[in-house]
Amino acid sequence: MWHFGLFQLPLAEHLISGHERVFVQGFIGELLVNKSAFTPADYTFYAHYLKEPGRTVAWMKM
């Protein structure tokens, strides 16, 4: 998967910073088999928490 290499670089969190909602919707939305499983409110919820310090890096290390 393309994102494994990207997430290993310290650059990734800088690219996502300020664009958390776009990242969450694009990343999760593309992986969902059932596209209706996540609502716009779900994407907003996850994006909100990615804005907190250290959260984007933690997501990438999962």
Summary of the structure (lengths in Angstrom):
residues: 62
radius of gyration: 11.6
end to end distance: 14.3
largest distance: 32.3
contacts: 128
relative contact order: 0.16
helix: 71%
strand: 0%
